[in-house]
Amino acid sequence: MNAPRPTKILVVDDDAVVLRAVTQILQREGHQVVAIDDAVEALSAAKDPSIDVAVLDIKMPNLSGMDLLKAIKQARADVEVVMMTAFATVETAVEAVKAGAYDSLTKPFENIDEVSLTVAKAAERKALRDRTR
């Protein structure tokens, strides 16, 4: 039997430190990571049909994470999206979920396991959905 392919995750954050940290956390978990520091560039990367989960920063120049979330969901509704923000409010979390986000993480991460766990759950949800289709 073939081993399932690793989950492919798009990580988008204009903060290089966060981008590198999240990428390393996810790669350690065995995921394939596409790390991009520009939301506009990420828009075209998100169209890649092999992307399973997108982890997006909410506050970015040029294109906000919210706009990126909506654009990704419009292009590929099956991609699970996890939002990251240093400016977490209940309003932004609710808005993100209404726009189709699976979950949101608050930066700085209190616990890096929270990142891998949330992404793993989002990936699992996508895999289940793919199987039922």
N, C-alpha and C positions, 0 to 999 in steps of 0.2 A: 504494500500500500504506500502511496506517496505521502510524504510528510506535508502537512498543510504549508502553504507559502507564508513567510513572515508577514505580519500586518505592516502595511505601508502607511506611514504617518507624515502628514504635512505639518510642519511647525513654522508658524509665522510670528516674528516679534522683531521690532526695530531695535531692541536692546540686545547688543551682541552677547553680553554676559548671560542673559536669560536664555537666549537662543541656544548658546553652546551648552548651558547646563541642562536644559530640557532635552536637547538632542542626545547628550551623553546618558542621561537617565533612561531614555527610551531605547537607545542602542544597547545598553547593558541588559535590558529586558529581552533583547533579541529582535526588536522591531527594525524595520528598514525606515530610515528617516530622511525626508527631504526638508532641509532647513533653509528658509528664505527670510531675509531681513526687510523685505519691501512688499507691502500689501498689494500693490499694482501688479508686480511680478508674480505674486502668489496666486493672483486671479487666474492667470493662464496655467500655472502649475496644477491648480486644483481641478482642471479639466481632465487630467490624466486619469483614465478609468481604473488604474490599479490603486489609487489612493483610497484608503478605507476610513481613516480618521483624520480630521484637521484640528490642530490645536492653535488657536488664534489669540493674539493679544488684542484687547479692545481698543486701546488708545495708540493709534499709529498715524504718522503724517500721510498726506495724500488721500488715503482711503482708510476709513475707520474699520476696526474689526467687525463692528456690527454690519457695515455695508458689505464687507467681504463675506460674512456669514450668510447674509441674504442672497448674495450673488452665487455663492457655492451651492446653497440649498436650491436655488432656481435651476442651476446647471445640472447638479447631481444630488437629487433629494436623498439618495441612499447613503451619502457620506455622513458619518456622525461627527459632530463638531463640539469641541470643548473650548470654552472661552477662558482666557487668563486676564486678570486685571489687578492692578495695584490700587485701583480706585473703586473697590467693590461697594456697591450699595444694593439694597434689596431691589430697587428700581431697575438697575442695569441687569441684575441676575434674571429678574422676571422678563424684562424686555428681550434678553438673549434667548431664554427658553421659548418665549412666544414666537420668536423668529426662527426657531427650529434647533437651537443648541441642545445638546444632550445634558451638559452640565457646565459649571464654571469653577475655576480655581482662583484663589486669591494669592497675589504675589506680595511680599516674598513668601515662598512656600514654607509653611511651618514644618512640613514633613515631606521629604521627596517621595516617600512611598505613596503619598496622596496623588502625586502626579501619575506615577505608573499604574496605580490602582484605577484611577478614574479613566485613563486612556484604555486600560485593559477591559474595563466594563463596557466602554463605548465600542471597542473593537468586537467584543463578544456579541453585543447587540446587533452590530452590522452583519456579523457572520451568521447569526440566527436568521436575520431577515433575508439574507442572500439564499440560505438553504430553503426557506419556506417559499421563495419565489420560483 
